[in-house]
Amino acid sequence: MAADHLILDRIYEHEAAQRDVVFMTQPIGSGQVEEITWGRAVGEARRIAAYMRERGLQRGDRVAMLAKNSAHFIIAEMAIWIAGGTTVAIFPTESAENARYVMEHSEASLLFVGRLDTWEQQRGGVPAGVPCIALPLAPAACAASGCVSWHDIVSRTAPLPGRPARDGDDLAMILYTSGSTGQPKGVMQSFGSITRRVEAGLTDMDVQLPEGTARRILSYLPLAHAYERGAVECPILYSGDGHIFFADTLASFADDLRRARPTVFVSVPRLWLKFQQGVLAAMPAAQLDALLDNPATSAAVGRKVLAGLGLDEVRLAVSGSAPISVALLNWYRRLGLNLVEGYGMTEDFAYSHRTTAQFCEPGYVGVPSPGVQVRLDGDGEILIKSPGALVGYYKRPDLNAECFTKDGFFRTGDLGEQRSDGQLRITGRKKELFKTAKGKYVAPAPIENRLNAHPMIEQSMVSGVGQPAPYAMVMLNEYLRPRLSEPDTRRLVEADLAELLRATNESLVSHERLCRLVITSEPWSIENGCLTPTMKIKRSRLEAMAEPVIGTWYAAPGPVVWA
């Protein structure tokens, strides 16, 4: 790939042509924001790059970043690229142990520390001798930890001049998987693979906006993940067309969303579900359904609901990272939101399949995106060739040999079915299949999708390895949980979930039928280790929690058990 087509060269072009154009808006507390232009962003990146070069950073050296999303996360990434380095972003919720593993495994020579909630616990994971730079908005304790201030560097360092070039084969980033199963693996992406993926994606997901309407997007899913990097950051860095807003805190999220009034909104199923539950907590589902079924009120009510969520300007809404229920997808479409589902993974930089206006069969993730090839292996495993295909796993040649076919297709580990028109349905993960005592395999994901469609349930996990029959742990939605101390509410929950269990089992073959629904007593979260940073369940963690008490669940009377 020619150097002048790579993402870094495009950044230099935007610096020259759009110097005074604002492309990021960063909350700085107390409702205040800071607007950052292309000229300022790339100018600061050049100064930080010069500092790293002065400290002896060599071409290809890995530079770690432990930070929540912010404008300076993106500026620091540009600085790493300009200086010749490779970014290794660590999830801001990682434990000190996992952060240490990533830094030691990648041999990071420097660490950027940004906005964090738990720096005091995480700082112990920084390997001895690794210097730190504190981004703006980093915890005040960073100074006491010996971190050098970003502002101090920028104020006293001359910018690195010219257009320092990178080759297409140079590593731009190593993306460590979030560790939902086993030890995190370092997925290597080059400047060439990122650029090819972004070019294909911009063509594929082009948004037709009204005249004078800007492409606005809110960045809040972790930038350490391929989904946010591939769908939010890199497309705007490459195209120069767009304005990124950032969320400040969970409490201010609604205000941040209304400030951004995004025209493109990227999210995950759990958050789409939480938005819906918030609406239905304020208006009974039957009442909303009646208004949406009435042609005289449907459009106006849909617009009002979306405006209340801050999504009324959205022209393209995307759900990815995990399956979304058909019922939830259709609910948003009834409101008038153009919600499409995407399928991708870290190994293809979140670029594989998507639904379109023509190909949007419920339960399917659409058709291959431009440039993507797909086929099914003999056992139903989905094999992918994508423009965003990983270079390989860092320091794991054994995995490279294991995960690619001889003709270069990546083994996704997902099982699927493909229709004659190319639409793909995900039926589960090969590694998630389990056998009960009956000796037959059960695929948990399709059953979980059925359970998650129920309005009382936020998430579920089906298991039962070696047991007489499968069971499902369920987490009730956040609006229902505070009311569980009321006896009438508990009786209603038990009755509704018993009926859900009966209806679900009617749709399953005998060896898949659930014997119990177990209501978890503690909400699953990123912080307690039950969810990944993109809010997928950590199955092994939940199964380990269940192990000591699973016998009592099977012995309990009735179809619904309170854990």
Secondary structure by P-SEA (a helix, b strand, c coil): ccccccaaaaaaaaaaaccccccbbbbccccbbbbbcaaaaaaaaaaaaaaaaaacccccbbbbbbccccaaaaaaaaaaaaabbbbbbccccccaaaaaaaaaaacccbbbbccccccccccccccccbbbbbcccccccccccbbbbaaaaaaccccccccccccccccccccccccccccbbbbbbcaaaaaaaaaaaaaaacccccccccbbbbbccccccaaaaacccaaaaaaccbbbbbbccccaaaaaaaaacccbbbbcaaaaaaaaaaaaaaccaaaaaaaaaccccaaaaaaaaaaaaccccccbbbbccbbbbaaaaaaaaaaccbbbbbbbcccccccccccccccccccccccccccbbbbbccccccccccccccccccccaaaaaacccccccccccccccccccbbbbbcccccccccccccccccaaaaaaaaaacccccccccccccccbbbbbbbcccccccccccaaaaaaaaaaaaaaaaaaaaaccccccccbbbbbcccccccccccccccccaaaaaaaaacccaaaaaacccccccc
